[in-house]
Structures are given as structure tokens and as C-alpha cells.
Amino acid sequence: AGVQLVVVDIGVAGDPLDAPGVRACRIAAGTHNFAHGPAMTRDQAVAAIEAGIAIAGELVQGGVDLIGTGEMGIANTTAASALAAVLTGAPVDEVTGRGTGIDDAAIAHKRDVIRRAIEHHRPDPADPLDVLARLGGFEIAGLAGVVLGGAAAGVPVVVDGFIASAAALVAVRLAPAAAGSLVCAHRSVEPGHRRVLAALDREPLLDLDLRLGEGTGAALAMPLIDAALAILRDMATFAAAGVSDSGA
């Protein structure tokens, strides 16, 4: 797709990722288990969001005029489903899918964990930062920051799948004007993604039953965006090309 890849360690559990090209923006070594307590503190949520805002700002200053979001995380469809349930008001069963392909027993357990976590934390949907801190992940918070940073700079943000869209929904609930900068790349096979897209009031460009995430949908959508811009910029109108009206 001809895109620049920026990899950010914003809180991988365990040791820092010491690899060429990996940006270190670690908030902590992983979030806490939200079945037992908040995933992160409110201050940590703010720090992760600010890290994403800073990265978006640096990219724009470097000449980037289109930003795509994507994530890599372990079990983060669980966090995204919990966020989707609280922020959209949808039942947990309607927004919780199989993630990487878990069986019936595992998905029943997944839904039960999310229900119990929401009942335990009772996050306030009117306070998206509270919802994020209690149920989210550092990668989700960081991507919410990327959306906010891109929107503040007037640069469109291409949103990947379910988890990236949950992050975008957090961003829009924090700053509703950010919605105007969003381009939703695709509709994931994850059931919660439909509810999140509806809450964002966005139709995705692609519907390919993708499940992987990790920025793949955003990368696939970028050539389509380039093509649309080329048509707007370079394609002649009927009048400019001298095409006559058939009268039909």
C-alpha cells in the first residue's frame, strides 16, 4: 500500500521490546486484570492517550497526510467488547464474538467475564475516560489518542477493525468533533463492530469478513482512498471533457 509503518510499544506485558524501529512509549508492563480491578489508573489512561496524540502530531509534522490505526494485543477483543457494551448500551452477548476463533465454552466464559466486570466496576458511560480506565487497554487508549491527534491536526484517520474502532469511539465520546476526521476501513466479522460503527455513524469502505485487525484493513483501504482522491483531482467532468448530453 506504500505506507509507512510505525510500531509502538505502549505497554507490552513483560520486558520492553528492544527491536529496531519500535517506539518505546510504555505506560506499564501490561494492564491489570479487569475481572479483579481497574485495567489501569485514570492517570495511566490519560498518559496513554497523550502518547497517541504526540505520535500523531509528530507524523503530521513529518508530512504525513493520512494516518491509519491498527493494534496487536492479547485478548483485546474482550476489552473492546466491554467498551462497546458500555459505550453503546448494547447487551454483552451482542457485542462479544469469538476473537481468534474460540469454541462455544470459551465464548460463554468470555461473555460471563465481561458481564461480571461491568457489574463490578459500574463504569459511567457519560465519562468515557472512566470507562477506558476500568475496562480498556493501553493500545486502545493510545489509538484513541492517535484519533484525537489526527483530528486536531486536520488529518483524516483510517480506522481498522473492531478494536481500533472501539478506540475511535472512546475518542469521539471524549471529543465529538473528532468524528469528522474518521474513515472506517472495513466491517469486521466481530459482531460488536457493527454496533460500534453505528455509534460512530460511519459506513465502512470494505466488507470482507476480516478478523485479523493489526492494521490490515486500514492498509487495504488506503489505495481505495488514493483512487477516490485521484478521481476528484484528475478526472474530467462531462463539461470539461466536452461530452454532449444525449438527452436521455
Buried (B, 14 or more C-beta within 10 A) or exposed (E): BEBEEBEBBBBBEEEEBEEEEBBEBBBBEBBBEBBEEBBBEBEBBBBBBBBBBBBBBEBBEEEBEBBBBBBEBEEBBBBBBBBBBBBBEBEBBBBBBBBEEBEEEEBEEBBEBBBEBBEBBEBEEEBBBBBBBBBBBBBBBBBBBBBBBBBBBEBBBBBBBBBBBBBBBBBBBBBEEBBEBBBBBBBBBBBBBBBBBEBBEBEBBBEBEBBEBBBBBBBBBBEBBEEEEEEEEEEEEEEEEEEEEEEE
